Amino acid sequence: TCTVIATGPAGMKLLEPYKALKAQYAAEAGLTLGPDTAIPIPARPGMAPGLMDLQFAKERFVAFSYAMVQRPGEDVEYRLDYKPAPAKVK
């Protein structure tokens, strides 16, 4: 499992580079990606609206997710997650 967390200004563009890297990894690993689902994150007390992008591989459980959230007065937090299939247990 890998999680990358970064903060930056609200206009920081990470979604498209993230999608390109995800597609490159899937191609190199021989994975077919399922539907790419973008989920708006509604505003909540103390948090501005954000975005989550979630996608799974079809061959085995591999999940890719991207989230963008912002708390008032703070930079936007970007979270990129990769969760590979668990190792086989013998």
GIWOVEN-V151950 format. One record per residue. RES is the residue in one small letter. PSI is psi in whole degrees, 0 to 359 (none if undefined). Layout:
RES&PSI / RES&PSI
//
This chain:
t&140 / c&131 / t&131 / v&126 / i&130 / a&156 / t&154 / g&180 / p&158 / a&330 / g&3 / m&129 / k&100 / l&341 / l&312 / e&314 / p&323 / y&314 / k&322 / a&316 / l&320 / k&315 / a&320 / q&314 / y&314 / a&317 / a&316 / e&329 / a&358 / g&33 / l&146 / t&123 / l&140 / g&192 / p&143 / d&116 / t&117 / a&126 / i&114 / p&140 / i&113 / p&155 / a&144 / r&166 / p&125 / g&6 / m&132 / a&164 / p&154 / g&201 / l&144 / m&137 / d&127 / l&137 / q&143 / f&155 / a&150 / k&328 / e&326 / r&168 / f&102 / v&124 / a&141 / f&132 / s&151 / y&132 / a&145 / m&119 / v&156 / q&132 / r&148 / p&134 / g&3 / e&161 / d&163 / v&139 / e&129 / y&132 / r&121 / l&126 / d&142 / y&122 / k&106 / p&166 / a&144 / p&152 / a&148 / k&138 / v&130 / k&none
//
